[in-house]
Amino acid sequence: MYEPNWMSVIPPLLAIFLAILTRQVILSLSIGIWIGFCILESVNPLTGIALAIDGVINVFGDAGDTRVLVFTLVIGGLIATIEKVGGVRGFIHLLESRNWVDSAIKAKWLAYFTGVVVFIESNLTLLVAGSISRPLFDRYRIAREKLAYIIDSTSAPICIMIPLNAWGAVVMGLLASSEVENPIGVFISAIPFNLYPIAVVIFAAVVISRNLQIGPMKKAQTRTEQGNVLWSNATPMVDPTVLAAENAQSDPDQDKARFMIVPISVMVLSMPLCLYITGDGDITAGSGSTSVLWAVLLALFVLWMMVLFNRRYRLDALMNTFLKGAGGFLPVAMILLFALALGDVAGLLGTGVFVAQVAQETIPLILLLPLLFLVSSFIAFSIGSSWGTFAIMIPLAMQIVLSLELPPELFLAAVLSGSVFGDHASPISDTTVVSSMAAATDHIDHVRTQLPYALISAGIATLGFLIVGMLFL
């Protein structure tokens, strides 16, 4: 039987290294999956290929993972439809006619506050904020990498501080299974100590207000001001034909903001209801993946009914637009598929368990919180999943809490903060991928430009957890 060891960290680290080096994310993930199964089964490379193929196929055996993949395609069709019928152009015209967004700084604040307000689910937040803000960023010549950074900094970091959404449901479920009394009370008590999300949200606001350009982001902004939205060798995460509607001739009489506001409102408002239904009356026990899929399908249905009622387009035109939009998001679905498969093999290898066990040995009490933050960060960065890290680290952290009789909210906050940071910085994270997609920028360019900002916030959080440990432990 396989026992977790140092080799278990090779597949995710190799995938991350190759993704940054080659800019070929799917190929890099494939190699990581292949090497992972070779290590897991102690087989030769040829046999490992067959196991890796089965590993990718087995992702569809998990209903939650399959719903995420289907959601990705459906949201692509929804966004393409909103843009086709003039919802985005109508909303932009509404903002400009009311003098709400008439400058670059206001466009950045729009992206920021959209991420703060739409807190139901991280990927939904990213896609809504990106769809609204991307045309404005292009118009005012703001780097798409900056858009990706802003929306990435206000999606998961905001979602993890809200109890009644899919993220809160997952965390409280893990707390309950770890024999923690009053999980929702512990979750709420942990919010003020959730230092990385707090730091990254505040720092993003400072970046916008001060127009800070750090590292590669400065070069990206200079390029954009010169009229190039992407580098010459860059590949946007969305098929450019999906965005063609943005460049179409605007007709103020036909392009109405309601074609975007109503379906997005339906998505946001129906999410808690779907969580309530799937949780059999308990919103905290609802299925996040099911609720998100239901919400986006309901939004698509409402939009189609509005368009057909207004005789804006015929049904066949709507279906063609939907299929085109879903096809444009197929590369994203492929990356998510392979990222999920790599996460599965990392779980089988015990990557997170091995790293956690190494870090647990002989650690001084005062260093527990910052090290728990750093270990959670490394695990999330390696496997590309904050939720996967929650599943590994929350039970371990609560075991430490129960055995040493320490405040559970502090340890929960360290795990949540580290998980969000690692997920925020990882090139194989689904939220990082979706951020690139929502901003229509090159994925690796987003990772490179965002990393300096994320590291600054992580440094603040690490120091903060050291101080918290000194004060409360």
C-alpha positions in Angstrom: 0.0 0.0 0.0 1.3 3.5 -0.9 2.5 5.6 2.0 2.8 9.4 1.5 6.4 10.5 1.2 8.5 13.3 -0.3 7.8 12.1 -3.8 4.1 13.0 -3.4 5.0 16.7 -3.9 6.6 16.1 -7.3 3.5 16.0 -9.6 1.9 19.3 -8.5 5.3 21.1 -8.3 6.3 19.8 -11.7 3.0 20.9 -13.2 3.3 24.3 -11.7 6.9 24.7 -12.9 6.1 23.5 -16.4 3.0 25.7 -16.6 5.1 28.8 -15.8 8.0 27.7 -18.0 6.1 26.6 -21.2 2.8 28.6 -20.8 1.1 25.3 -21.9 -1.2 24.8 -18.9 -3.1 21.7 -20.2 0.1 19.9 -21.3 1.8 20.8 -17.9 -1.2 19.4 -16.0 -1.2 16.3 -18.1 2.5 15.6 -17.3 1.8 16.1 -13.6 -1.1 13.7 -13.7 1.0 11.1 -15.6 4.0 11.3 -13.2 1.6 11.2 -10.3 0.1 7.9 -11.4 3.5 6.5 -12.2 4.6 7.2 -8.6 1.3 6.0 -7.1 1.2 2.7 -8.8 5.0 2.2 -9.2 4.6 1.5 -12.9 6.5 2.2 -16.0 5.8 5.4 -18.1 3.7 3.6 -20.7 1.4 2.0 -18.1 1.3 5.4 -16.4 -0.2 7.0 -19.5 -3.2 4.6 -19.4 -3.7 5.3 -15.7 -3.5 9.0 -16.3 -6.1 8.8 -19.0 -8.4 6.9 -16.7 -7.7 9.5 -14.0 -9.0 12.3 -16.2 -12.0 10.3 -17.2 -12.8 9.5 -13.5 -13.2 13.2 -12.8 -16.7 12.8 -14.3 -17.4 10.1 -11.7 -17.7 12.9 -9.1 -21.1 14.7 -9.6 -19.8 17.9 -8.0 -16.8 18.1 -10.4 -19.0 17.4 -13.4 -21.4 20.1 -12.4 -18.5 22.6 -12.2 -17.5 21.7 -15.7 -21.0 22.0 -17.1 -21.4 25.3 -15.2 -18.3 26.6 -17.0 -19.8 25.9 -20.4 -23.3 27.2 -19.5 -21.8 30.4 -18.1 -19.9 30.9 -21.3 -23.2 30.6 -23.2 -24.9 33.0 -20.8 -22.2 35.6 -21.1 -22.1 35.4 -24.9 -25.9 35.8 -25.0 -25.8 38.8 -22.7 -23.2 40.4 -24.9 -25.0 39.4 -28.1 -28.3 41.0 -27.2 -26.7 44.2 -26.0 -26.9 43.8 -22.2 -23.2 44.7 -21.6 -23.3 47.7 -24.0 -26.6 48.8 -22.6 -25.2 48.7 -19.0 -22.1 50.6 -20.0 -24.2 53.2 -21.8 -26.3 53.5 -18.6 -23.2 54.0 -16.4 -21.8 56.6 -18.8 -25.1 58.5 -19.3 -25.4 58.8 -15.6 -21.8 59.8 -15.2 -21.2 56.8 -12.9 -18.3 55.4 -14.8 -16.6 58.0 -17.0 -12.9 57.5 -16.2 -10.3 54.8 -15.7 -10.3 55.1 -11.9 -14.1 54.6 -11.8 -13.9 51.6 -14.1 -11.5 50.0 -11.6 -13.7 50.8 -8.6 -16.7 49.2 -10.5 -14.7 46.0 -10.9 -13.7 46.1 -7.2 -17.2 46.7 -5.7 -18.8 44.2 -8.0 -16.6 41.6 -6.5 -17.4 42.8 -3.0 -21.2 42.8 -3.6 -21.6 39.6 -5.5 -20.3 37.2 -2.8 -22.4 34.1 -3.4 -19.7 32.0 -5.2 -16.2 32.9 -6.3 -16.4 31.9 -9.9 -19.7 33.6 -10.3 -18.3 36.7 -8.8 -15.3 36.6 -11.2 -17.5 36.1 -14.3 -20.0 38.9 -13.4 -17.3 41.4 -12.5 -15.3 40.5 -15.6 -18.2 40.8 -18.0 -19.2 44.2 -16.7 -15.7 45.7 -16.4 -13.7 44.3 -19.3 -15.1 46.5 -22.1 -14.6 49.6 -19.8 -11.0 48.6 -19.1 -10.3 48.2 -22.8 -12.0 51.6 -23.5 -9.9 53.4 -20.9 -6.7 51.5 -21.7 -6.3 49.7 -18.4 -4.4 46.5 -18.5 -6.6 43.4 -18.6 -4.0 41.9 -16.2 -5.0 44.6 -13.7 -8.7 43.6 -14.1 -7.8 40.0 -13.5 -6.0 41.0 -10.3 -8.8 43.2 -9.0 -11.5 40.6 -9.5 -9.4 37.8 -8.3 -8.7 39.8 -5.1 -12.4 40.4 -4.4 -13.8 36.9 -5.2 -12.5 34.1 -3.0 -11.2 36.6 -0.3 -14.7 38.0 0.1 -16.6 34.7 -0.3 -14.5 33.0 2.5 -15.7 35.7 5.0 -19.4 35.1 4.4 -21.0 32.3 6.4 -24.2 31.8 4.3 -22.8 30.8 0.9 -21.2 27.7 -0.7 -17.8 28.4 0.9 -19.3 28.8 4.4 -21.3 25.6 3.9 -18.1 23.6 3.1 -16.1 25.0 6.0 -18.9 24.6 8.6 -19.4 21.0 7.4 -15.7 20.2 8.0 -15.9 21.8 11.4 -18.9 19.8 12.4 -17.2 16.6 11.2 -14.1 17.5 13.3 -16.3 17.5 16.5 -16.2 21.3 16.9 -19.1 22.7 18.9 -21.1 25.5 17.3 -19.4 25.5 13.9 -21.2 28.7 12.7 -20.1 30.5 15.8 -16.4 29.5 15.3 -16.7 30.5 11.6 -18.0 34.0 12.5 -15.5 34.4 15.3 -12.7 33.6 12.8 -13.6 36.4 10.4 -11.7 39.2 12.2 -8.6 36.9 12.2 -8.9 35.9 8.6 -5.9 38.1 7.9 -5.0 37.3 4.3 -8.4 37.9 2.8 -8.7 41.1 4.8 -5.2 42.2 3.7 -5.7 41.4 0.0 -9.1 43.2 -0.1 -7.7 46.3 1.6 -4.5 46.3 -0.5 -6.4 46.0 -3.7 -8.3 49.2 -2.7 -5.0 50.9 -2.0 -3.6 49.7 -5.4 -6.7 51.3 -7.1 -6.6 54.6 -5.2 -2.9 55.0 -5.5 -2.6 53.5 -9.0 0.2 51.3 -7.9 2.0 49.4 -10.7 4.3 46.7 -9.2 6.7 44.5 -11.2 5.3 43.0 -14.4 2.0 44.9 -14.0 3.8 48.1 -14.8 5.0 46.7 -18.2 1.5 45.4 -18.9 0.0 48.8 -18.3 2.6 50.5 -20.5 1.8 48.0 -23.3 -2.0 48.7 -22.9 -1.5 52.4 -23.0 0.3 51.9 -26.3 -2.8 50.2 -27.7 -2.0 46.5 -27.2 -4.4 44.7 -24.9 -2.2 41.6 -24.9 1.4 40.7 -25.5 2.2 39.5 -29.0 2.8 35.9 -27.9 -0.2 35.9 -25.4 -3.3 33.7 -25.8 -6.4 35.1 -24.1 -8.4 32.5 -22.1 -11.5 33.2 -24.1 -12.0 32.7 -27.8 -11.8 36.2 -29.3 -14.9 35.5 -31.4 -16.9 35.3 -28.2 -16.0 38.9 -27.5 -16.9 40.1 -31.0 -20.3 41.4 -29.8 -18.5 44.0 -27.7 -17.1 45.6 -30.9 -20.4 45.5 -32.8 -22.2 48.7 -33.6 -24.1 49.9 -30.6 -27.8 50.7 -30.9 -29.0 52.5 -27.8 -32.6 51.8 -28.7 -32.0 48.1 -28.7 -29.1 47.7 -26.2 -30.7 47.7 -22.8 -29.0 47.3 -19.4 -31.9 45.1 -18.2 -30.6 42.3 -20.5 -27.6 42.1 -18.1 -29.0 43.3 -14.8 -32.0 41.0 -14.6 -30.3 37.7 -15.4 -27.3 38.5 -13.1 -29.7 39.5 -10.3 -31.6 36.2 -10.8 -28.3 34.3 -10.4 -27.3 36.2 -7.2 -30.8 36.1 -5.6 -31.5 32.5 -6.5 -28.3 31.1 -5.1 -29.3 31.2 -1.4 -32.7 29.7 -2.4 -31.0 26.9 -4.2 -28.7 26.3 -1.2 -31.8 26.2 1.0 -33.5 23.6 -1.4 -30.5 21.4 -1.8 -29.9 21.5 1.9 -33.4 20.3 2.7 -34.2 23.5 4.5 -30.7 24.1 5.9 -28.9 26.7 3.8 -25.6 25.7 5.4 -25.9 22.1 4.2 -26.8 22.9 0.6 -24.7 21.8 -2.4 -22.6 24.7 -3.7 -22.0 23.1 -7.1 -25.6 22.2 -7.6 -26.9 25.6 -6.5 -24.5 27.5 -8.8 -25.5 25.3 -11.8 -29.2 25.8 -11.0 -28.7 29.5 -10.6 -27.0 30.0 -13.9 -29.5 27.9 -15.8 -32.3 29.9 -14.3 -30.6 33.1 -15.3 -30.2 31.8 -18.8 -33.9 30.8 -19.0 -35.0 34.3 -17.8 -32.8 36.0 -20.3 -34.1 33.9 -23.2 -37.7 34.7 -22.1 -36.9 38.4 -22.0 -35.3 38.4 -25.4 -38.0 36.4 -27.0 -40.8 38.5 -25.4 -39.1 41.7 -26.8 -38.6 40.0 -30.2 -34.9 40.9 -30.0 -33.8 37.6 -31.5 -35.3 34.3 -32.7 -34.9 31.1 -30.7 -32.5 29.6 -33.3 -30.2 32.7 -33.1 -30.2 32.4 -29.3 -29.2 28.7 -29.4 -26.4 29.4 -31.9 -25.1 32.2 -29.7 -25.3 29.9 -26.6 -23.4 27.1 -28.4 -20.8 29.6 -29.7 -20.3 31.0 -26.2 -20.0 27.6 -24.6 -17.5 26.5 -27.3 -15.5 29.7 -26.6 -15.2 28.5 -22.9 -14.2 25.0 -23.8 -10.4 25.7 -23.2 -11.3 26.8 -19.7 -13.3 23.6 -19.1 -10.4 21.6 -20.3 -8.0 23.3 -17.9 -10.5 22.8 -15.1 -10.9 19.1 -16.0 -7.1 18.5 -15.9 -6.7 20.6 -12.8 -9.3 18.5 -11.0 -7.6 15.3 -12.2 -4.3 16.5 -10.8 -6.0 17.4 -7.5 -7.4 13.8 -7.4 -4.0 12.2 -7.9 -2.4 14.6 -5.4 -5.1 13.4 -2.9 -4.3 9.8 -3.6 -0.6 10.5 -3.2 -1.3 12.2 0.1 0.5 15.4 -0.9 -1.3 17.5 1.6 -1.1 15.0 4.4 2.6 14.5 3.9 3.3 18.3 4.0 1.1 18.7 7.0 2.7 15.9 8.9 6.2 17.3 8.3 5.2 20.7 9.5 3.4 19.4 12.6 6.6 18.0 14.2 8.2 19.9 17.0 6.8 23.4 16.3 6.9 26.0 19.1 3.5 27.2 20.2 4.0 30.8 19.2 4.9 29.7 15.6 1.9 27.5 15.1 -0.4 30.1 13.5 2.1 31.5 11.0 3.4 28.0 10.1 -0.2 26.7 9.7 -0.8 29.6 7.4 2.3 28.9 5.4 1.7 25.1 5.2 -1.9 25.7 4.1 -0.6 28.1 1.5 1.9 25.6 0.1 -0.7 22.8 -0.1 -3.2 25.1 -1.8 -0.6 26.4 -4.2 0.5 22.8 -5.0 -2.9 21.2 -5.6 -4.6 24.4 -6.9 -7.7 24.1 -4.6 -8.6 26.0 -1.5 -11.5 23.6 -0.8 -9.2 20.6 -1.1 -6.8 22.3 1.3 -9.8 22.9 3.7 -10.5 19.2 3.7 -6.9 18.4 4.5 -6.0 21.1 7.0 -9.2 21.9 8.9 -9.4 18.5 10.5 -5.7 18.6 11.4 -5.9 22.1 12.8 -8.9 21.1 14.9 -7.1 18.1 16.2 -4.3 20.4 17.5 -7.0 22.7 19.0 -8.8 19.9 20.8 -5.6 18.3 22.1 -4.0 21.6 23.4 -7.3 23.3 24.3 -6.5 26.4 22.2 -9.0 28.9 20.5 -10.4 27.1 17.4 -11.2 30.4 15.6 -7.5 31.4 15.4 -6.5 28.1 13.9 -9.4 28.1 11.5 -8.5 31.6 10.4 -4.9 30.5 9.7 -6.0 27.6 7.6 -8.6 29.6 5.6 -6.1 32.4 5.0 -3.4 30.1 3.8 -5.8 28.2 1.6 -7.1 31.3 -0.1 -3.5 32.7 -0.6 -2.2 29.5 -2.1 -5.3 29.2 -4.3 -4.9 32.9 -5.2 -1.3 32.5 -6.3 -1.5 29.1 -8.0 -1.5 28.9 -11.8 -3.5 25.6 -11.6 -6.2 27.0 -9.3 -9.7 27.1 -10.9 -10.3 30.7 -9.5 -7.1 31.9 -11.0 -8.0 30.3 -14.3 -11.5 31.8 -14.2 -10.1 35.2 -13.4 -7.9 35.0 -16.5 -11.0 33.9 -18.5 -13.3 36.7 -17.1 -10.6 39.3 -18.0 -9.9 37.7 -21.4 -6.2 37.8 -20.7 -3.4 35.3 -21.0 -3.4 33.0 -18.0 0.3 32.9 -17.2 0.5 36.7 -17.7 -2.2 37.0 -15.0 -0.3 34.7 -12.6 3.0 36.6 -13.1 1.5 40.1 -12.7 -0.7 39.2 -9.7 2.0 37.3 -7.7 3.9 40.4 -6.4 0.6 41.8 -5.0 -0.4 38.5 -3.5 3.0 38.1 -1.9 2.8 41.5 -0.2 -0.5 40.6 1.3 0.8 37.2 2.4 3.7 38.9 4.1 1.4 41.1 6.0 -0.8 38.1 7.0 2.2 36.1 8.1 3.4 38.9 10.4 -0.1 39.3 11.6 -0.5 35.7 12.6 2.9 35.9 14.4 1.6 38.8 16.4 -1.8 37.1 17.1 0.1 34.0 18.3 2.1 36.2 20.7 -1.1 37.8 22.1 -3.5 34.9 22.3 -1.5 31.7 22.6 
